[in-house]
Amino acid sequence: MYTMPMIFPLDGTGRVYVLQDKDGQVVGSGSREVCERLLRLIGRLSPATENTPALPAGNIRAAITI
């Protein structure tokens, strides 16, 4: 469907976003910051980026409190 994962807004106010993988499956949702961090994590796990150095992620928090 897509050539790379994409971040889309879920509501009209732009406070909730969804991250979809290249097949259009939902990977996660939350604030824009959460989706961007998830996108970076997906990039690190991808075989195509195996030889590139990882970017510092800082403090990664869960999007949903259980």
Beta strands, then each sheet from edge to edge (+ up, - down):
strand 1: 6-9
strand 2: 17-20
strand 3: 26-30
sheet 1: 1+ 2- 3+
end
